[in-house]
Amino acid sequence: MTTAKIFQTGRSQAVRLPKAFRFEGQEVTIKRVSTGVLLIPNTPGSHEEFWQAWYAALPEVDVPLTREDLPQQERNWDL
């Protein structure tokens, strides 16, 4: 995994990206995800392309996504 340096510039925090991770353009969209931050380039179609590539990169899940319903329980409502 590649790492990047974090530094202060004025009162803001910045990240120095390695050359292989540089963006075209001047802005990115920032999204907070469960354990970090996701940067998406602001170019036409980039969001849709990004999410298509992200979903395509997910491993296939071989787990049933449904469950069997249990029989209804008898309850005593006269407590």
DRENTORKOL-3810 file (N, C-alpha, C; in nm, 4 decimals):
REM DRENTORKOL-3810
@n.u->0.0848; n.v->-0.1166; n.w->0.0000; ca.u->0.0000; ca.v->0.0000; ca.w->0.0000; c.u->0.0897; c.v->0.1234; c.w->0.0000
@n.u->0.0545; n.v->0.2204; n.w->-0.0814; ca.u->0.1303; ca.v->0.3448; ca.w->-0.0911; c.u->0.0846; c.v->0.4416; c.w->0.0173
@n.u->0.1783; n.v->0.5165; n.w->0.0732; ca.u->0.1435; ca.v->0.6156; ca.w->0.1750; c.u->0.1725; c.v->0.7559; c.w->0.1219
@n.u->0.1149; n.v->0.8550; n.w->0.1877; ca.u->0.1358; ca.v->0.9951; ca.w->0.1511; c.u->0.1636; c.v->1.0745; c.w->0.2775
@n.u->0.2299; n.v->1.1858; n.w->0.2615; ca.u->0.2636; ca.v->1.2722; ca.w->0.3748; c.u->0.1523; c.v->1.3734; c.w->0.3996
@n.u->0.1224; n.v->1.3974; n.w->0.5274; ca.u->0.0260; ca.v->1.4987; ca.w->0.5693; c.u->0.1055; c.v->1.6156; c.w->0.6264
@n.u->0.0645; n.v->1.7390; n.w->0.5916; ca.u->0.1342; ca.v->1.8565; ca.w->0.6433; c.u->0.0362; c.v->1.9713; c.w->0.6618
@n.u->0.0790; n.v->2.0733; n.w->0.7357; ca.u->-0.0029; ca.v->2.1923; ca.w->0.7598; c.u->0.0354; c.v->2.2990; c.w->0.6583
@n.u->-0.0651; n.v->2.3658; n.w->0.6034; ca.u->-0.0426; ca.v->2.4815; ca.w->0.5178; c.u->-0.1357; c.v->2.5909; c.w->0.5687
@n.u->-0.0799; n.v->2.6853; n.w->0.6408; ca.u->-0.1624; ca.v->2.7842; ca.w->0.7101; c.u->-0.2405; c.v->2.7142; c.w->0.8201
@n.u->-0.3737; n.v->2.7335; n.w->0.8215; ca.u->-0.4580; ca.v->2.6663; ca.w->0.9212; c.u->-0.5268; c.v->2.5430; c.w->0.8636
@n.u->-0.4851; n.v->2.4998; n.w->0.7450; ca.u->-0.5455; ca.v->2.3833; ca.w->0.6802; c.u->-0.4489; c.v->2.2663; c.w->0.6803
@n.u->-0.5047; n.v->2.1480; n.w->0.6702; ca.u->-0.4246; ca.v->2.0268; ca.w->0.6594; c.u->-0.4226; c.v->1.9863; c.w->0.5126
@n.u->-0.3090; n.v->1.9401; n.w->0.4640; ca.u->-0.2955; ca.v->1.9008; ca.w->0.3242; c.u->-0.2262; c.v->1.7654; c.w->0.3153
@n.u->-0.2437; n.v->1.7004; n.w->0.2012; ca.u->-0.1807; ca.v->1.5708; ca.w->0.1763; c.u->-0.0962; c.v->1.5835; c.w->0.0502
@n.u->0.0280; n.v->1.5418; n.w->0.0571; ca.u->0.1160; ca.v->1.5423; ca.w->-0.0591; c.u->0.1037; c.v->1.4053; c.w->-0.1262
@n.u->0.0366; n.v->1.4038; n.w->-0.2415; ca.u->0.0117; ca.v->1.2780; ca.w->-0.3114; c.u->0.1331; c.v->1.2372; c.w->-0.3946
@n.u->0.1662; n.v->1.1082; n.w->-0.3966; ca.u->0.2715; ca.v->1.0615; ca.w->-0.4869; c.u->0.2306; c.v->1.0863; c.w->-0.6324
@n.u->0.3282; n.v->1.0959; n.w->-0.7205; ca.u->0.3038; ca.v->1.1276; ca.w->-0.8611; c.u->0.2012; c.v->1.0342; c.w->-0.9248
@n.u->0.2035; n.v->0.9072; n.w->-0.8905; ca.u->0.1113; ca.v->0.8089; ca.w->-0.9498; c.u->-0.0344; c.v->0.8348; c.w->-0.9120
@n.u->-0.0591; n.v->0.9164; n.w->-0.8091; ca.u->-0.1947; ca.v->0.9411; ca.w->-0.7612; c.u->-0.2427; c.v->1.0838; c.w->-0.7893
@n.u->-0.1712; n.v->1.1587; n.w->-0.8694; ca.u->-0.2093; ca.v->1.2978; ca.w->-0.8962; c.u->-0.3390; c.v->1.3049; c.w->-0.9753
@n.u->-0.4133; n.v->1.4118; n.w->-0.9523; ca.u->-0.5405; ca.v->1.4361; ca.w->-1.0200; c.u->-0.5216; c.v->1.5387; c.w->-1.1306
@n.u->-0.6045; n.v->1.5282; n.w->-1.2346; ca.u->-0.6137; ca.v->1.6348; ca.w->-1.3338; c.u->-0.7136; c.v->1.7363; c.w->-1.2798
@n.u->-0.6982; n.v->1.8617; n.w->-1.3169; ca.u->-0.7918; ca.v->1.9631; ca.w->-1.2705; c.u->-0.7475; c.v->2.0230; c.w->-1.1385
@n.u->-0.8342; n.v->2.1083; n.w->-1.0839; ca.u->-0.8007; ca.v->2.1842; ca.w->-0.9640; c.u->-0.8818; c.v->2.1459; c.w->-0.8411
@n.u->-0.9867; n.v->2.0626; n.w->-0.8568; ca.u->-1.0724; ca.v->2.0289; ca.w->-0.7433; c.u->-1.1050; c.v->1.8805; c.w->-0.7421
@n.u->-1.1340; n.v->1.8309; n.w->-0.6222; ca.u->-1.1832; ca.v->1.6944; ca.w->-0.6031; c.u->-1.3041; c.v->1.7004; c.w->-0.5107
@n.u->-1.3877; n.v->1.5988; n.w->-0.5172; ca.u->-1.4975; ca.v->1.5848; ca.w->-0.4226; c.u->-1.4456; c.v->1.5021; c.w->-0.3064
@n.u->-1.4795; n.v->1.5420; n.w->-0.1848; ca.u->-1.4345; ca.v->1.4723; ca.w->-0.0642; c.u->-1.5539; c.v->1.4020; c.w->-0.0020
@n.u->-1.5371; n.v->1.2742; n.w->0.0319; ca.u->-1.6438; ca.v->1.1980; ca.w->0.0966; c.u->-1.5837; c.v->1.1228; c.w->0.2139
@n.u->-1.6432; n.v->1.1402; n.w->0.3305; ca.u->-1.5972; ca.v->1.0655; ca.w->0.4480; c.u->-1.6574; c.v->0.9258; c.w->0.4404
@n.u->-1.5727; n.v->0.8236; n.w->0.4514; ca.u->-1.6163; ca.v->0.6844; ca.w->0.4529; c.u->-1.5821; c.v->0.6256; c.w->0.5887
@n.u->-1.6225; n.v->0.5037; n.w->0.6132; ca.u->-1.6156; ca.v->0.4451; ca.w->0.7476; c.u->-1.4850; c.v->0.4714; c.w->0.8220
@n.u->-1.3723; n.v->0.4485; n.w->0.7596; ca.u->-1.2459; ca.v->0.4640; ca.w->0.8326; c.u->-1.1516; c.v->0.5636; c.w->0.7677
@n.u->-1.2015; n.v->0.6488; n.w->0.6809; ca.u->-1.1117; ca.v->0.7424; ca.w->0.6153; c.u->-1.1845; c.v->0.8442; c.w->0.5305
@n.u->-1.1125; n.v->0.8927; n.w->0.4299; ca.u->-1.1634; ca.v->0.9955; ca.w->0.3402; c.u->-1.1394; c.v->0.9493; c.w->0.1971
@n.u->-1.2378; n.v->0.9705; n.w->0.1119; ca.u->-1.2300; ca.v->0.9312; ca.w->-0.0281; c.u->-1.2247; c.v->1.0574; c.w->-0.1127
@n.u->-1.1280; n.v->1.0671; n.w->-0.2045; ca.u->-1.1158; ca.v->1.1809; ca.w->-0.2952; c.u->-1.1550; c.v->1.1356; c.w->-0.4350
@n.u->-1.2490; n.v->1.2087; n.w->-0.4981; ca.u->-1.2963; ca.v->1.1741; ca.w->-0.6320; c.u->-1.2735; c.v->1.2954; c.w->-0.7214
@n.u->-1.2070; n.v->1.2779; n.w->-0.8377; ca.u->-1.1804; ca.v->1.3931; ca.w->-0.9240; c.u->-1.3086; c.v->1.4561; c.w->-0.9760
@n.u->-1.3089; n.v->1.5889; n.w->-0.9899; ca.u->-1.4240; ca.v->1.6618; ca.w->-1.0438; c.u->-1.4060; c.v->1.6811; c.w->-1.1941
@n.u->-1.4217; n.v->1.5740; n.w->-1.2688; ca.u->-1.4189; ca.v->1.5824; ca.w->-1.4144; c.u->-1.5488; c.v->1.5243; c.w->-1.4660
@n.u->-1.5949; n.v->1.5664; n.w->-1.5839; ca.u->-1.7232; ca.v->1.5162; ca.w->-1.6351; c.u->-1.7271; c.v->1.3637; c.w->-1.6393
@n.u->-1.8293; n.v->1.3051; n.w->-1.5779; ca.u->-1.8472; ca.v->1.1601; ca.w->-1.5777; c.u->-1.7627; c.v->1.0859; c.w->-1.4771
@n.u->-1.6750; n.v->1.1555; n.w->-1.4055; ca.u->-1.5815; ca.v->1.0855; ca.w->-1.3176; c.u->-1.6504; c.v->1.0153; c.w->-1.2018
@n.u->-1.7573; n.v->1.0737; n.w->-1.1460; ca.u->-1.8246; ca.v->1.0095; ca.w->-1.0333; c.u->-1.8865; c.v->0.8769; c.w->-1.0764
@n.u->-1.9559; n.v->0.8784; n.w->-1.1882; ca.u->-2.0192; ca.v->0.7549; ca.w->-1.2365; c.u->-1.9134; c.v->0.6505; c.w->-1.2706
@n.u->-1.8082; n.v->0.6916; n.w->-1.3394; ca.u->-1.7006; ca.v->0.5985; ca.w->-1.3740; c.u->-1.6345; c.v->0.5431; c.w->-1.2481
@n.u->-1.6126; n.v->0.6301; n.w->-1.1497; ca.u->-1.5495; ca.v->0.5855; ca.w->-1.0261; c.u->-1.6313; c.v->0.4770; c.w->-0.9589
@n.u->-1.7629; n.v->0.5013; n.w->-0.9397; ca.u->-1.8460; ca.v->0.4041; ca.w->-0.8688; c.u->-1.8610; c.v->0.2747; c.w->-0.9477
@n.u->-1.8663; n.v->0.2817; n.w->-1.0810; ca.u->-1.8715; ca.v->0.1598; ca.w->-1.1615; c.u->-1.7446; c.v->0.0777; c.w->-1.1408
@n.u->-1.6298; n.v->0.1432; n.w->-1.1418; ca.u->-1.5029; ca.v->0.0727; ca.w->-1.1201; c.u->-1.4941; c.v->0.0184; c.w->-0.9782
@n.u->-1.5449; n.v->0.0949; n.w->-0.8814; ca.u->-1.5406; ca.v->0.0512; ca.w->-0.7418; c.u->-1.6242; c.v->-0.0745; c.w->-0.7218
@n.u->-1.7469; n.v->-0.0743; n.w->-0.7746; ca.u->-1.8324; ca.v->-0.1924; ca.w->-0.7619; c.u->-1.7731; c.v->-0.3117; c.w->-0.8358
@n.u->-1.7119; n.v->-0.2869; n.w->-0.9514; ca.u->-1.6516; ca.v->-0.3958; ca.w->-1.0281; c.u->-1.5329; c.v->-0.4573; c.w->-0.9535
@n.u->-1.4648; n.v->-0.3776; n.w->-0.8710; ca.u->-1.3476; ca.v->-0.4264; ca.w->-0.7979; c.u->-1.3832; c.v->-0.5026; c.w->-0.6710
@n.u->-1.5084; n.v->-0.4961; n.w->-0.6278; ca.u->-1.5482; ca.v->-0.5678; ca.w->-0.5067; c.u->-1.5416; c.v->-0.7183; c.w->-0.5294
@n.u->-1.4993; n.v->-0.7930; n.w->-0.4296; ca.u->-1.4978; ca.v->-0.9390; ca.w->-0.4455; c.u->-1.6405; c.v->-0.9932; c.w->-0.4495
@n.u->-1.6555; n.v->-1.1040; n.w->-0.5187; ca.u->-1.7876; ca.v->-1.1668; ca.w->-0.5234; c.u->-1.8173; c.v->-1.2288; c.w->-0.3879
@n.u->-1.9388; n.v->-1.2132; n.w->-0.3428; ca.u->-1.9807; ca.v->-1.2653; ca.w->-0.2131; c.u->-2.0610; c.v->-1.3918; c.w->-0.2369
@n.u->-2.0178; n.v->-1.5000; n.w->-0.1749; ca.u->-2.0864; ca.v->-1.6276; ca.w->-0.1912; c.u->-2.1627; c.v->-1.6611; c.w->-0.0631
@n.u->-2.2395; n.v->-1.5643; n.w->-0.0159; ca.u->-2.3176; ca.v->-1.5807; ca.w->0.1061; c.u->-2.4624; c.v->-1.5497; c.w->0.0713
@n.u->-2.5551; n.v->-1.6339; n.w->0.1137; ca.u->-2.6948; ca.v->-1.6025; ca.w->0.0838; c.u->-2.7361; c.v->-1.4718; c.w->0.1512
@n.u->-2.8045; n.v->-1.3868; n.w->0.0766; ca.u->-2.8458; ca.v->-1.2575; ca.w->0.1297; c.u->-2.9891; c.v->-1.2608; c.w->0.1810
@n.u->-3.0456; n.v->-1.3784; n.w->0.1892; ca.u->-3.1798; ca.v->-1.3932; ca.w->0.2447; c.u->-3.1701; c.v->-1.4833; c.w->0.3665
@n.u->-3.2725; n.v->-1.4811; n.w->0.4473; ca.u->-3.2730; ca.v->-1.5688; ca.w->0.5639; c.u->-3.4083; c.v->-1.6367; c.w->0.5726
@n.u->-3.4079; n.v->-1.7479; n.w->0.6381; ca.u->-3.5322; ca.v->-1.8225; ca.w->0.6568; c.u->-3.6054; c.v->-1.7648; c.w->0.7774
@n.u->-3.7338; n.v->-1.7350; n.w->0.7612; ca.u->-3.8124; ca.v->-1.6842; ca.w->0.8729; c.u->-3.8390; c.v->-1.7950; c.w->0.9734
@n.u->-3.8281; n.v->-1.7610; n.w->1.0991; ca.u->-3.8582; ca.v->-1.8557; ca.w->1.2060; c.u->-4.0092; c.v->-1.8613; c.w->1.2262
@n.u->-4.0600; n.v->-1.9729; n.w->1.2806; ca.u->-4.2039; ca.v->-1.9787; ca.w->1.3071; c.u->-4.2434; c.v->-1.8738; c.w->1.4112
@n.u->-4.3652; n.v->-1.8263; n.w->1.4017; ca.u->-4.4138; ca.v->-1.7246; ca.w->1.4942; c.u->-4.4187; c.v->-1.7811; c.w->1.6357
@n.u->-4.3737; n.v->-1.7019; n.w->1.7316; ca.u->-4.3712; ca.v->-1.7454; ca.w->1.8706; c.u->-4.5070; c.v->-1.7220; c.w->1.9360
@n.u->-4.5419; n.v->-1.8142; n.w->2.0248; ca.u->-4.6626; ca.v->-1.7954; ca.w->2.1060; c.u->-4.6253; c.v->-1.7024; c.w->2.2210
@n.u->-4.7092; n.v->-1.6033; n.w->2.2470; ca.u->-4.6801; ca.v->-1.5081; ca.w->2.3537; c.u->-4.7992; c.v->-1.4978; c.w->2.4475
@n.u->-4.7696; n.v->-1.4758; n.w->2.5736; ca.u->-4.8731; ca.v->-1.4571; ca.w->2.6736; c.u->-4.8886; c.v->-1.3072; c.w->2.6968
@n.u->-4.9972; n.v->-1.2493; n.w->2.6482; ca.u->-5.0200; ca.v->-1.1061; ca.w->2.6580; c.u->-5.0969; c.v->-1.0683; c.w->2.7852
@n.u->-5.1309; n.v->-1.1663; n.w->2.8693; ca.u->-5.2084; ca.v->-1.1406; ca.w->2.9915; c.u->-5.1170; c.v->-1.1278; c.w->3.1129
@n.u->-5.0141; n.v->-1.0528; n.w->3.1039; ca.u->-4.9209; ca.v->-1.0393; ca.w->3.2175; c.u->-4.9624; c.v->-0.9317; c.w->3.3118
END
